[in-house]
Amino acid sequence: MPVNQLPLVSVVIPAYNRPHYLKTALISVINQTYPNLEVIICDDSTNDEVQTMVIPFLKNFPYIKYFKNERNFFIENWHKCFSLASGEFINYLMDDDVFHINKIEYMMSYLLSNKEITLATSYRPVIDQNGNNGIPIEATQKIVDNTTIFEGKQLGNYVLTNCLNVIGEPTTVLFRKRDLKEKFGYYKGKQYVCLNDVATWLSLLSKGKAVYIADPLSYFRMHSGQNSHSVDIALYAVKEWLDLIIDSRQDGFLNSVHLFKTALHTHRQHVQNLIPYYQDASLQTAITEVIQRIDSLLSAM
């Protein structure tokens, strides 16, 4: 198909203070085999290092567009990226992750050939701060050996009953812009912060099918500069998983007592397991409150 007949894919990057990693991420987009792309970078950095790094790219690649925020937008930066995107399709790219060279082309082949697919994802290996093979975590384990098309509710139920984001971080997923009716990270009118990706995946899965590509099409970087280990993020996570379990039933997920109970029991165990690792008083209070909410829901069945 000629380039001008291929749908435009917007790769949107909410950047923050990581010019070295962002340069690698940006090169992985430039090298994509899919030819009709635009790149939207919205820079939330506290300094000009990202801007300085990006300037040479802007001169050589006119499809890259850069915006420096006048203040720190945090989660609103994700919404700004989305609103500025012109593409029919959207793929977020975290500024420290990396695309495989064939990622967009391979995923688009499924999305264009099957209109029922609203979410394309893939196996995503872990890399370390130097780009070397990292230690896999439970969420990044390959869920099938061969590329598989799932019913949306089926894959969503797997995520919810295991309280595990096997679908992937924002980098991993490609979707149609029109299929996301709420802002990124919103679900049932609520903005999720820690689980903004899972909330968005549930929204997309409620509307159609998902393809899980067994080949590694992106790489999830784990490094010391991430905020995923902070107390605040852990506090958000324990609350947000429970909210997603409850609210997802409005879309037909967890549509049996057995599935709902399984999700609640799994989350209760996960939350219980956090106790030895987080001694912060606010997190301890949050853990206790979540466990009490779960027990109340279970006792009411």
N, C-alpha and C positions, 0 to 999 in steps of 0.2 A: 504494500500500500504506500503511495507517495506520502512524503512527510506532511504536506499540507492537508492531507486527508486524515491523518492520525490525530486523535484527540490530544489536546494540550494537557500535560501533567504538571501540576505545580508542586515543586518540592519546597516546603516551607520550613525555615530554620529559626526557632527562637534562641538567639545567641546570648551568652552571658559569660564574659571574662575568661574565655578559653580559646584564645586565638590559635594556639599550636594545634589543638585537637580539631578546631573548626577548619583549619586549612586542609587537613587530611580528609575530613568529611566532605568539604567542598570539591576537592579533586575527585572523590568517589562519585560525585554527581556529574561532574564534567565528563568523566569517562564512561558514562552510561551508554549502552548500545541503543536505547530508545531515543529517537532523534528529536522529538517535539516536547521540549521541556522549558519551564521557566523556574528560576530559583528566587525565592523571597526570603531575605534575611532581615529580621527585626532584632535590633541590637539593644539589649537591656543592660549592657555592661556599665560598670561604674568608672571606666576609663576609656581611652581612645585606642587601645591596643588592637581590638577587633577591627575597628574602622581602618586603621593603618594597614593591617594585613590584607583587608578585602580590596582596597583601592586598585592594586594591579589587576585583580580579577575583573573588576568592573570595566576596565579599559579594554580588556581582551575578550570578554564574553558578555555581550550586550543583553543576553537573556537573564543575567543575574542582576537583581534589584536589591538595593541596600537601604535600610531605614534605621536611623539612630533615634532612639526614644529620648524625649526631652526630660523624662523622669523614669524611675524604675516602675515598670508595669506589672512585674511578676506574672501571675496567671493571665492577666489581660493581654500580655504580649502574645500568648498563644492565639487569642481571639483576633488580635491585630493581624497576625500572619495570615489567618484564614480569610479575613475580610479583604485583604489586599491581593489574594490569589485569584488569577483570571482563569485557571484551568478547570476543565470539566472533572478532572480527577485530582486528588490531594494525597500527598505523602509527606507527613512530618519527618524531619530528620533532626534528632538530637545532636547538638554540636560536638559531642564526643564519640558518636557512633560512626559506623562506616557502611556504605552500600557495597554489595557485590556488583560487579560491572554489568551483569545481566538482570539486575533486580526489577527495574521498571518494565523492561521489555517482556520478561517472563510473566510477571503478574498481569500486565495488560492483556496478554494473550488469553488469559482465563476470563478476565472481566469483560472483554469485548466479545468473546465467543459464548458466554453464558450470562444473560441479562438478570438471572435470578441471584447471581453472586453479588452481595453487597460489601464483602470484606475479603481481601486477599492477604494472607499472611504466610509465614514460612518458618522453617527451622532457623534459629539464630544462635550461632556459637558465641561463646564469651571470649573476649580478648582483654589483655591487660593494658596497663598504661603505655607500654611500648609497642602495642599492636601484636604481641605474641599470643599464642593460644593460652587462654585463661582457664581457670577451674570452673567447670559447669556448675550451675545451681539448679535446684529442683525445677524451677519454672522454665528453664531453657532446655530441658531434656526433650528430645524429639518425641512427639506424641504418636506418630505413625511412621512406618518405614517407607511408605509410598504415598505420593501426593493423593490427597483425598478431598472430596467435596462433602461438607457436612451440612445438615440442616442447621439453621441458625440457632434454634432452641436447643438442639442437641449439644452443640459446642458450648453455648452459654451455660447450660446446666453442668457441663463438665467443669467449667471455670468456677462456678458458684459452689458446687458441692465439694470441690477440693480447695476452695479459697486460694486459688493459684492462677496467676496470669500466664497461662501457657500460650496465649495468643501473641503476646509480646509487647514491648515498649512502643511508643509512638513511631519510632523509626521503622518498625517491622511491617506496618499495615498500609496498604493502598486502598482507597475507596473513592466512590463518586461524591463530589461535593454536595450534590442535591440530596443525597441520602441522609445527610446529617442535618436534621431539622433544628436542633438546638446547637448552641456553641460547643466547641470542643471541651469535653470534661463535664458537661451538663448531663444530668439524667433525671427525668421526671421533675424538671424545674429546679434542680439543686446543682450547684457547682461543686464538683469533687476536686480536691487538691492533690492528695497523694495518689488516689486511684482514678485520676482524670482519664487515663487511657482505658482502664477496664470499663468505666462508665460509658465511654464513647463506643467501645466494642459492643457492649450490650445493646446500645441504641441501634447500631448497625445490624446486629444479629437478629433483632426483633423484626427486621424488615425483609430478610432474605437468607440466602445461604452463604457459606464461607468456604473458601478453598485454602487448605493447608498444604503448602508446597514443601516437600521433604528435603529439598536441596537448601543449602545455606545461602540465603539471599541478602542477609545483612549481618552485622557483627555488633554485639552489645558490649561496650567497653565498661569494665569495672575498674575503678581507681579510687584513691584516697580522697580526691576532691569532690566526690559525689555527696549529696545531702541525704541519701537514702538511709543512712545510718543514724541520723540525728533523732533526738528524743521527740521533737515536734512532728517529724514525719511518721514515726512509729505511733504517736498518739492519734494522728489523723487516720492512719491505716486501720487501727483496731475499731474505730468508730465507723469508718466508711465502708468496710467490708460488711458490717451488719446492716447498714442502711441499704446497700446494694442488694443484699439477700432479701430484705423485706420488700423494697420497692420494685424489684425485678418481677415479682409475681403479677404486677399490674400488666406486664407485657406477655404473660403466659409462661414465663420461666418458673421452674420449681413448682409445677402445677399439680403435684401430688403431695400428700402429707409426708410420705416417705422421703421424697427429694428435699422438701423443706426442712424436715428434721435432720437429714444428713448434712445439709449445709450448715445448720445451726450448731450441730455437734462438732463438726470439723472446725468451725471458727472458734468455738469455745475452747477446744483443745489447743489451737494455735495461740489464742490469747493467753491461756493458762501457761503455755510454754515460755511466754515472754517474761514472766515474773522474775526468774533468776537473773535476767540479763539487763533489766532496766530498774534501777533503784530510785529514779527520779520520782518525787512525791506526786507530781501532776500526772505522770504516766500510770503510777500505781492506782491513783484514784480513777483514771479513765478505764483501766483494766477491770477494776472492781465493778464499775458502772455497767460496762459492756457485758460482763458475766451475769450480772443481775438481770439485765434486759433479756439475755438469751434464756436464762432459767425461767423467767416469767413467761416468755413465749412458749417454751416447751411444756410448762405446767398447764398452760391453757389449752393444749391439744388433747 
